[in-house]
Amino acid sequence: MKIELKSEVAGRAKEAYDKIVSILESEGCEGSGLIVYSGEDWTARGERYGEDALIVIIHEEGDDCHYFSMDACYNTGRGYDGYETMFAALRESDLMNEQINSWSSAVHDLY
């Protein structure tokens, strides 16, 4: 997996990260170009959105960005299957993906 992990993740954030890696691997994806921050490190950066996230995924340049961004689904012409697959799989673990802008998404606890 080629996801760049910028922060140490533990507990529920690690579960979210591992779930995403599992989903991408099951889809035959490498995660190249994806960057992951812990919610704490993201907030410490002073970012405007995603401050309550378990993890934040930067997907701006990622080959697999369409798993996290509806904009990318449309812009890449890959359709919405990847996004819907990720959304459903995260929901099974009581997690949700929230696109916070066109280049990043936050993963939160569902409840």
N, CA, C and O atoms as a GROMACS GRO file, in nm:
protein
  444
    1MET      N    1   0.085  -0.118   0.000
    1MET     CA    2   0.000   0.000   0.000
    1MET      C    3   0.089   0.123   0.000
    1MET      O    4   0.187   0.131   0.074
    2LYS      N    5   0.054   0.219  -0.084
    2LYS     CA    6   0.136   0.338  -0.103
    2LYS      C    7   0.080   0.462  -0.033
    2LYS      O    8   0.122   0.574  -0.063
    3ILE      N    9  -0.012   0.444   0.059
    3ILE     CA   10  -0.066   0.558   0.133
    3ILE      C   11   0.045   0.616   0.221
    3ILE      O   12   0.116   0.543   0.289
    4GLU      N   13   0.059   0.747   0.218
    4GLU     CA   14   0.158   0.814   0.302
    4GLU      C   15   0.091   0.850   0.434
    4GLU      O   16  -0.001   0.932   0.438
    5LEU      N   17   0.138   0.789   0.540
    5LEU     CA   18   0.083   0.812   0.674
    5LEU      C   19   0.167   0.920   0.742
    5LEU      O   20   0.280   0.894   0.782
    6LYS      N   21   0.112   1.040   0.754
    6LYS     CA   22   0.186   1.156   0.808
    6LYS      C   23   0.182   1.161   0.960
    6LYS      O   24   0.261   1.233   1.020
    7SER      N   25   0.092   1.087   1.021
    7SER     CA   26   0.073   1.091   1.165
    7SER      C   27   0.064   0.950   1.220
    7SER      O   28   0.024   0.857   1.149
    8GLU      N   29   0.101   0.935   1.345
    8GLU     CA   30   0.077   0.809   1.412
    8GLU      C   31  -0.071   0.801   1.445
    8GLU      O   32  -0.128   0.896   1.498
    9VAL      N   33  -0.133   0.689   1.415
    9VAL     CA   34  -0.274   0.672   1.448
    9VAL      C   35  -0.289   0.553   1.542
    9VAL      O   36  -0.217   0.454   1.530
   10ALA      N   37  -0.381   0.565   1.636
   10ALA     CA   38  -0.404   0.460   1.735
   10ALA      C   39  -0.553   0.453   1.766
   10ALA      O   40  -0.629   0.543   1.729
   11GLY      N   41  -0.593   0.347   1.833
   11GLY     CA   42  -0.732   0.333   1.876
   11GLY      C   43  -0.828   0.332   1.759
   11GLY      O   44  -0.806   0.264   1.658
   12ARG      N   45  -0.934   0.408   1.773
   12ARG     CA   46  -1.039   0.412   1.670
   12ARG      C   47  -0.988   0.468   1.539
   12ARG      O   48  -1.032   0.427   1.432
   13ALA      N   49  -0.893   0.564   1.545
   13ALA     CA   50  -0.833   0.618   1.422
   13ALA      C   51  -0.758   0.509   1.346
   13ALA      O   52  -0.763   0.505   1.223
   14LYS      N   53  -0.689   0.422   1.417
   14LYS     CA   54  -0.617   0.311   1.354
   14LYS      C   55  -0.716   0.213   1.292
   14LYS      O   56  -0.692   0.160   1.183
   15GLU      N   57  -0.827   0.189   1.360
   15GLU     CA   58  -0.931   0.102   1.303
   15GLU      C   59  -0.983   0.160   1.172
   15GLU      O   60  -1.003   0.086   1.075
   16ALA      N   61  -1.006   0.290   1.169
   16ALA     CA   62  -1.055   0.356   1.048
   16ALA      C   63  -0.952   0.345   0.936
   16ALA      O   64  -0.986   0.313   0.822
   17TYR      N   65  -0.827   0.371   0.968
   17TYR     CA   66  -0.719   0.361   0.869
   17TYR      C   67  -0.709   0.218   0.815
   17TYR      O   68  -0.702   0.198   0.693
   18ASP      N   69  -0.708   0.120   0.905
   18ASP     CA   70  -0.698  -0.020   0.863
   18ASP      C   71  -0.817  -0.062   0.776
   18ASP      O   72  -0.800  -0.138   0.682
   19LYS      N   73  -0.936  -0.012   0.807
   19LYS     CA   74  -1.055  -0.045   0.729
   19LYS      C   75  -1.040   0.011   0.587
   19LYS      O   76  -1.072  -0.057   0.490
   20ILE      N   77  -0.991   0.133   0.576
   20ILE     CA   78  -0.972   0.195   0.444
   20ILE      C   79  -0.869   0.119   0.363
   20ILE      O   80  -0.890   0.092   0.245
   21VAL      N   81  -0.758   0.082   0.426
   21VAL     CA   82  -0.655   0.003   0.358
   21VAL      C   83  -0.714  -0.129   0.310
   21VAL      O   84  -0.689  -0.171   0.197
   22SER      N   85  -0.792  -0.195   0.394
   22SER     CA   86  -0.854  -0.322   0.359
   22SER      C   87  -0.947  -0.306   0.239
   22SER      O   88  -0.947  -0.390   0.148
   23ILE      N   89  -1.026  -0.201   0.238
   23ILE     CA   90  -1.119  -0.177   0.128
   23ILE      C   91  -1.042  -0.153  -0.002
   23ILE      O   92  -1.074  -0.212  -0.105
   24LEU      N   93  -0.942  -0.067   0.005
   24LEU     CA   94  -0.864  -0.036  -0.116
   24LEU      C   95  -0.795  -0.161  -0.169
   24LEU      O   96  -0.793  -0.186  -0.290
   25GLU      N   97  -0.736  -0.240  -0.078
   25GLU     CA   98  -0.669  -0.363  -0.122
   25GLU      C   99  -0.768  -0.460  -0.186
   25GLU      O  100  -0.736  -0.523  -0.287
   26SER      N  101  -0.887  -0.472  -0.129
   26SER     CA  102  -0.986  -0.564  -0.184
   26SER      C  103  -1.035  -0.519  -0.322
   26SER      O  104  -1.085  -0.600  -0.400
   27GLU      N  105  -1.020  -0.390  -0.351
   27GLU     CA  106  -1.059  -0.334  -0.480
   27GLU      C  107  -0.942  -0.335  -0.579
   27GLU      O  108  -0.957  -0.292  -0.694
   28GLY      N  109  -0.825  -0.384  -0.535
   28GLY     CA  110  -0.709  -0.389  -0.622
   28GLY      C  111  -0.638  -0.254  -0.637
   28GLY      O  112  -0.569  -0.231  -0.735
   29CYS      N  113  -0.657  -0.168  -0.538
   29CYS     CA  114  -0.596  -0.034  -0.542
   29CYS      C  115  -0.468  -0.030  -0.461
   29CYS      O  116  -0.447  -0.112  -0.371
   30GLU      N  117  -0.381   0.066  -0.493
   30GLU     CA  118  -0.254   0.082  -0.422
   30GLU      C  119  -0.254   0.199  -0.326
   30GLU      O  120  -0.166   0.206  -0.240
   31GLY      N  121  -0.348   0.289  -0.338
   31GLY     CA  122  -0.352   0.405  -0.250
   31GLY      C  123  -0.248   0.510  -0.283
   31GLY      O  124  -0.221   0.598  -0.201
   32SER      N  125  -0.189   0.503  -0.400
   32SER     CA  126  -0.083   0.597  -0.434
   32SER      C  127  -0.138   0.740  -0.441
   32SER      O  128  -0.245   0.764  -0.497
   33GLY      N  129  -0.063   0.831  -0.384
   33GLY     CA  130  -0.101   0.971  -0.382
   33GLY      C  131  -0.191   1.009  -0.266
   33GLY      O  132  -0.221   1.127  -0.249
   34LEU      N  133  -0.235   0.913  -0.188
   34LEU     CA  134  -0.318   0.944  -0.072
   34LEU      C  135  -0.230   0.973   0.048
   34LEU      O  136  -0.129   0.905   0.071
   35ILE      N  137  -0.267   1.073   0.125
   35ILE     CA  138  -0.194   1.113   0.245
   35ILE      C  139  -0.292   1.114   0.361
   35ILE      O  140  -0.403   1.166   0.348
   36VAL      N  141  -0.253   1.056   0.475
   36VAL     CA  142  -0.342   1.046   0.590
   36VAL      C  143  -0.280   1.117   0.711
   36VAL      O  144  -0.162   1.098   0.742
   37TYR      N  145  -0.362   1.198   0.776
   37TYR     CA  146  -0.326   1.264   0.902
   37TYR      C  147  -0.420   1.216   1.012
   37TYR      O  148  -0.535   1.184   0.985
   38SER      N  149  -0.371   1.212   1.134
   38SER     CA  150  -0.461   1.190   1.247
   38SER      C  151  -0.547   1.314   1.263
   38SER      O  152  -0.509   1.423   1.220
   39GLY      N  153  -0.662   1.298   1.325
   39GLY     CA  154  -0.748   1.413   1.350
   39GLY      C  155  -0.680   1.519   1.434
   39GLY      O  156  -0.697   1.638   1.412
   40GLU      N  157  -0.601   1.474   1.533
   40GLU     CA  158  -0.530   1.567   1.620
   40GLU      C  159  -0.427   1.650   1.543
   40GLU      O  160  -0.420   1.771   1.559
   41ASP      N  161  -0.349   1.583   1.460
   41ASP     CA  162  -0.248   1.655   1.382
   41ASP      C  163  -0.312   1.748   1.281
   41ASP      O  164  -0.261   1.856   1.253
   42TRP      N  165  -0.424   1.706   1.225
   42TRP     CA  166  -0.495   1.790   1.129
   42TRP      C  167  -0.543   1.919   1.197
   42TRP      O  168  -0.527   2.029   1.144
   43THR      N  169  -0.601   1.904   1.315
   43THR     CA  170  -0.649   2.019   1.391
   43THR      C  171  -0.532   2.110   1.430
   43THR      O  172  -0.544   2.233   1.423
   44ALA      N  173  -0.420   2.050   1.470
   44ALA     CA  174  -0.303   2.129   1.509
   44ALA      C  175  -0.248   2.211   1.393
   44ALA      O  176  -0.183   2.313   1.415
   45ARG      N  177  -0.273   2.168   1.270
   45ARG     CA  178  -0.229   2.244   1.152
   45ARG      C  179  -0.312   2.371   1.133
   45ARG      O  180  -0.275   2.459   1.055
   46GLY      N  181  -0.423   2.380   1.206
   46GLY     CA  182  -0.509   2.497   1.194
   46GLY      C  183  -0.604   2.491   1.076
   46GLY      O  184  -0.654   2.594   1.031
   47GLU      N  185  -0.629   2.372   1.026
   47GLU     CA  186  -0.719   2.357   0.912
   47GLU      C  187  -0.862   2.395   0.951
   47GLU      O  188  -0.904   2.376   1.065
   48ARG      N  189  -0.935   2.447   0.856
   48ARG     CA  190  -1.068   2.501   0.883
   48ARG      C  191  -1.174   2.393   0.900
   48ARG      O  192  -1.267   2.411   0.978
   49TYR      N  193  -1.162   2.283   0.830
   49TYR     CA  194  -1.263   2.177   0.835
   49TYR      C  195  -1.198   2.045   0.876
   49TYR      O  196  -1.078   2.025   0.858
   50GLY      N  197  -1.279   1.956   0.931
   50GLY     CA  198  -1.230   1.825   0.969
   50GLY      C  199  -1.169   1.817   1.106
   50GLY      O  200  -1.102   1.720   1.139
   51GLU      N  201  -1.192   1.918   1.188
   51GLU     CA  202  -1.125   1.923   1.318
   51GLU      C  203  -1.169   1.813   1.416
   51GLU      O  204  -1.097   1.784   1.511
   52ASP      N  205  -1.284   1.753   1.395
   52ASP     CA  206  -1.329   1.646   1.485
   52ASP      C  207  -1.312   1.506   1.425
   52ASP      O  208  -1.369   1.410   1.475
   53ALA      N  209  -1.233   1.495   1.320
   53ALA     CA  210  -1.217   1.369   1.249
   53ALA      C  211  -1.127   1.271   1.324
   53ALA      O  212  -1.040   1.311   1.402
   54LEU      N  213  -1.150   1.143   1.299
   54LEU     CA  214  -1.056   1.041   1.345
   54LEU      C  215  -0.928   1.049   1.262
   54LEU      O  216  -0.817   1.051   1.315
   55ILE      N  217  -0.947   1.055   1.130
   55ILE     CA  218  -0.837   1.074   1.036
   55ILE      C  219  -0.885   1.165   0.922
   55ILE      O  220  -1.005   1.175   0.896
   56VAL      N  221  -0.790   1.229   0.856
   56VAL     CA  222  -0.819   1.309   0.738
   56VAL      C  223  -0.735   1.255   0.624
   56VAL      O  224  -0.616   1.229   0.640
   57ILE      N  225  -0.798   1.238   0.509
   57ILE     CA  226  -0.731   1.184   0.391
   57ILE      C  227  -0.719   1.292   0.286
   57ILE      O  228  -0.819   1.350   0.243
   58ILE      N  229  -0.597   1.320   0.244
   58ILE     CA  230  -0.573   1.410   0.132
   58ILE      C  231  -0.574   1.322   0.007
   58ILE      O  232  -0.493   1.229  -0.004
   59HIS      N  233  -0.664   1.350  -0.084
   59HIS     CA  234  -0.678   1.265  -0.203
   59HIS      C  235  -0.665   1.343  -0.332
   59HIS      O  236  -0.698   1.293  -0.439
   60GLU      N  237  -0.617   1.464  -0.323
   60GLU     CA  238  -0.609   1.554  -0.438
   60GLU      C  239  -0.539   1.494  -0.558
   60GLU      O  240  -0.589   1.504  -0.671
   61GLU      N  241  -0.426   1.432  -0.537
   61GLU     CA  242  -0.347   1.375  -0.647
   61GLU      C  243  -0.352   1.223  -0.652
   61GLU      O  244  -0.283   1.160  -0.732
   62GLY      N  245  -0.435   1.163  -0.567
   62GLY     CA  246  -0.436   1.018  -0.556
   62GLY      C  247  -0.507   0.948  -0.671
   62GLY      O  248  -0.610   0.993  -0.720
   63ASP      N  249  -0.448   0.837  -0.713
   63ASP     CA  250  -0.510   0.755  -0.817
   63ASP      C  251  -0.644   0.699  -0.772
   63ASP      O  252  -0.730   0.667  -0.854
   64ASP      N  253  -0.662   0.688  -0.642
   64ASP     CA  254  -0.783   0.628  -0.586
   64ASP      C  255  -0.873   0.733  -0.522
   64ASP      O  256  -0.952   0.701  -0.434
   65CYS      N  257  -0.862   0.857  -0.566
   65CYS     CA  258  -0.938   0.968  -0.507
   65CYS      C  259  -1.089   0.947  -0.520
   65CYS      O  260  -1.165   0.998  -0.437
   66HIS      N  261  -1.133   0.874  -0.620
   66HIS     CA  262  -1.276   0.854  -0.641
   66HIS      C  263  -1.342   0.767  -0.533
   66HIS      O  264  -1.464   0.755  -0.529
   67TYR      N  265  -1.263   0.708  -0.445
   67TYR     CA  266  -1.318   0.635  -0.332
   67TYR      C  267  -1.360   0.729  -0.219
   67TYR      O  268  -1.432   0.689  -0.128
   68PHE      N  269  -1.315   0.854  -0.225
   68PHE     CA  270  -1.338   0.949  -0.117
   68PHE      C  271  -1.413   1.074  -0.160
   68PHE      O  272  -1.469   1.144  -0.075
   69SER      N  273  -1.416   1.105  -0.287
   69SER     CA  274  -1.467   1.232  -0.335
   69SER      C  275  -1.566   1.212  -0.449
   69SER      O  276  -1.534   1.153  -0.552
   70MET      N  277  -1.688   1.263  -0.429
   70MET     CA  278  -1.787   1.256  -0.537
   70MET      C  279  -1.743   1.344  -0.654
   70MET      O  280  -1.772   1.312  -0.770
   71ASP      N  281  -1.674   1.454  -0.626
   71ASP     CA  282  -1.620   1.538  -0.733
   71ASP      C  283  -1.524   1.457  -0.820
   71ASP      O  284  -1.528   1.465  -0.942
   72ALA      N  285  -1.437   1.379  -0.755
   72ALA     CA  286  -1.340   1.299  -0.829
   72ALA      C  287  -1.408   1.190  -0.911
   72ALA      O  288  -1.363   1.156  -1.020
   73CYS      N  289  -1.518   1.135  -0.858
   73CYS     CA  290  -1.593   1.035  -0.935
   73CYS      C  291  -1.636   1.094  -1.068
   73CYS      O  292  -1.622   1.032  -1.173
   74TYR      N  293  -1.687   1.213  -1.062
   74TYR     CA  294  -1.734   1.281  -1.183
   74TYR      C  295  -1.617   1.324  -1.270
   74TYR      O  296  -1.614   1.298  -1.391
   75ASN      N  297  -1.519   1.391  -1.208
   75ASN     CA  298  -1.408   1.449  -1.285
   75ASN      C  299  -1.319   1.345  -1.352
   75ASN      O  300  -1.262   1.371  -1.458
   76THR      N  301  -1.305   1.228  -1.291
   76THR     CA  302  -1.222   1.124  -1.349
   76THR      C  303  -1.298   1.034  -1.446
   76THR      O  304  -1.238   0.957  -1.521
   77GLY      N  305  -1.429   1.046  -1.444
   77GLY     CA  306  -1.511   0.963  -1.532
   77GLY      C  307  -1.521   0.819  -1.486
   77GLY      O  308  -1.562   0.733  -1.564
   78ARG      N  309  -1.485   0.791  -1.362
   78ARG     CA  310  -1.486   0.653  -1.313
   78ARG      C  311  -1.620   0.612  -1.255
   78ARG      O  312  -1.637   0.497  -1.214
   79GLY      N  313  -1.714   0.702  -1.251
   79GLY     CA  314  -1.843   0.670  -1.193
   79GLY      C  315  -1.836   0.670  -1.041
   79GLY      O  316  -1.734   0.704  -0.982
   80TYR      N  317  -1.947   0.632  -0.978
   80TYR     CA  318  -1.961   0.645  -0.833
   80TYR      C  319  -1.945   0.513  -0.758
   80TYR      O  320  -1.963   0.509  -0.636
   81ASP      N  321  -1.913   0.405  -0.828
   81ASP     CA  322  -1.903   0.274  -0.762
   81ASP      C  323  -1.799   0.273  -0.651
   81ASP      O  324  -1.826   0.219  -0.543
   82GLY      N  325  -1.682   0.330  -0.674
   82GLY     CA  326  -1.577   0.332  -0.572
   82GLY      C  327  -1.620   0.408  -0.448
   82GLY      O  328  -1.598   0.362  -0.336
   83TYR      N  329  -1.681   0.523  -0.468
   83TYR     CA  330  -1.730   0.604  -0.356
   83TYR      C  331  -1.836   0.528  -0.276
   83TYR      O  332  -1.832   0.524  -0.154
   84GLU      N  333  -1.928   0.467  -0.348
   84GLU     CA  334  -2.036   0.394  -0.281
   84GLU      C  335  -1.984   0.270  -0.208
   84GLU      O  336  -2.034   0.236  -0.101
   85THR      N  337  -1.883   0.205  -0.265
   85THR     CA  338  -1.821   0.090  -0.198
   85THR      C  339  -1.756   0.133  -0.067
   85THR      O  340  -1.776   0.069   0.036
   86MET      N  341  -1.680   0.242  -0.071
   86MET     CA  342  -1.613   0.292   0.050
   86MET      C  343  -1.716   0.334   0.153
   86MET      O  344  -1.704   0.299   0.270
   87PHE      N  345  -1.817   0.409   0.111
   87PHE     CA  346  -1.920   0.458   0.202
   87PHE      C  347  -1.988   0.341   0.274
   87PHE      O  348  -2.003   0.344   0.396
   88ALA      N  349  -2.028   0.240   0.200
   88ALA     CA  350  -2.099   0.125   0.258
   88ALA      C  351  -2.009   0.045   0.352
   88ALA      O  352  -2.052   0.003   0.459
   89ALA      N  353  -1.884   0.024   0.312
   89ALA     CA  354  -1.792  -0.055   0.394
   89ALA      C  355  -1.758   0.019   0.525
   89ALA      O  356  -1.750  -0.044   0.630
   90LEU      N  357  -1.739   0.149   0.518
   90LEU     CA  358  -1.713   0.225   0.640
   90LEU      C  359  -1.834   0.222   0.732
   90LEU      O  360  -1.821   0.210   0.854
   91ARG      N  361  -1.951   0.233   0.674
   91ARG     CA  362  -2.074   0.232   0.754
   91ARG      C  363  -2.088   0.101   0.832
   91ARG      O  364  -2.138   0.102   0.944
   92GLU      N  365  -2.044  -0.011   0.774
   92GLU     CA  366  -2.048  -0.140   0.844
   92GLU      C  367  -1.966  -0.137   0.973
   92GLU      O  368  -1.993  -0.214   1.065
   93SER      N  369  -1.867  -0.049   0.978
   93SER     CA  370  -1.783  -0.034   1.098
   93SER      C  371  -1.820   0.089   1.178
   93SER      O  372  -1.741   0.137   1.259
   94ASP      N  373  -1.941   0.141   1.156
   94ASP     CA  374  -1.991   0.261   1.223
   94ASP      C  375  -1.899   0.382   1.201
   94ASP      O  376  -1.874   0.461   1.292
   95LEU      N  377  -1.850   0.392   1.077
   95LEU     CA  378  -1.766   0.505   1.035
   95LEU      C  379  -1.833   0.573   0.916
   95LEU      O  380  -1.916   0.514   0.847
   96MET      N  381  -1.796   0.698   0.893
   96MET     CA  382  -1.846   0.768   0.775
   96MET      C  383  -1.739   0.857   0.716
   96MET      O  384  -1.655   0.913   0.788
   97ASN      N  385  -1.742   0.870   0.585
   97ASN     CA  386  -1.651   0.957   0.511
   97ASN      C  387  -1.725   1.087   0.481
   97ASN      O  388  -1.836   1.085   0.429
   98GLU      N  389  -1.663   1.200   0.514
   98GLU     CA  390  -1.720   1.330   0.486
   98GLU      C  391  -1.623   1.407   0.398
   98GLU      O  392  -1.512   1.439   0.441
   99GLN      N  393  -1.663   1.436   0.276
   99GLN     CA  394  -1.577   1.516   0.190
   99GLN      C  395  -1.579   1.659   0.244
   99GLN      O  396  -1.684   1.723   0.247
  100ILE      N  397  -1.463   1.708   0.288
  100ILE     CA  398  -1.460   1.841   0.349
  100ILE      C  399  -1.422   1.950   0.250
  100ILE      O  400  -1.446   2.068   0.276
  101ASN      N  401  -1.365   1.913   0.140
  101ASN     CA  402  -1.344   2.001   0.024
  101ASN      C  403  -1.307   1.912  -0.094
  101ASN      O  404  -1.311   1.789  -0.081
  102SER      N  405  -1.271   1.969  -0.205
  102SER     CA  406  -1.248   1.887  -0.324
  102SER      C  407  -1.123   1.801  -0.314
  102SER      O  408  -1.108   1.707  -0.393
  103TRP      N  409  -1.034   1.828  -0.221
  103TRP     CA  410  -0.906   1.758  -0.214
  103TRP      C  411  -0.884   1.680  -0.085
  103TRP      O  412  -0.779   1.617  -0.069
  104SER      N  413  -0.981   1.681   0.007
  104SER     CA  414  -0.962   1.605   0.131
  104SER      C  415  -1.096   1.560   0.187
  104SER      O  416  -1.201   1.617   0.159
  105SER      N  417  -1.089   1.454   0.268
  105SER     CA  418  -1.206   1.399   0.335
  105SER      C  419  -1.171   1.364   0.478
  105SER      O  420  -1.057   1.329   0.509
  106ALA      N  421  -1.272   1.372   0.564
  106ALA     CA  422  -1.257   1.337   0.704
  106ALA      C  423  -1.336   1.209   0.732
  106ALA      O  424  -1.446   1.191   0.681
  107VAL      N  425  -1.278   1.121   0.812
  107VAL     CA  426  -1.347   1.000   0.853
  107VAL      C  427  -1.384   1.018   1.000
  107VAL      O  428  -1.299   1.046   1.084
  108HIS      N  429  -1.514   1.000   1.028
  108HIS     CA  430  -1.569   1.020   1.163
  108HIS      C  431  -1.637   0.892   1.211
  108HIS      O  432  -1.671   0.804   1.132
  109ASP      N  433  -1.656   0.885   1.342
  109ASP     CA  434  -1.747   0.784   1.396
  109ASP      C  435  -1.887   0.818   1.350
  109ASP      O  436  -1.924   0.935   1.345
  110LEU      N  437  -1.963   0.717   1.315
  110LEU     CA  438  -2.099   0.739   1.266
  110LEU      C  439  -2.191   0.784   1.380
  110LEU      O  440  -2.281   0.864   1.358
  111TYR      N  441  -2.168   0.732   1.499
  111TYR     CA  442  -2.256   0.765   1.613
  111TYR      C  443  -2.179   0.833   1.721
  111TYR      O  444  -2.236   0.868   1.825
   0.00000   0.00000   0.00000
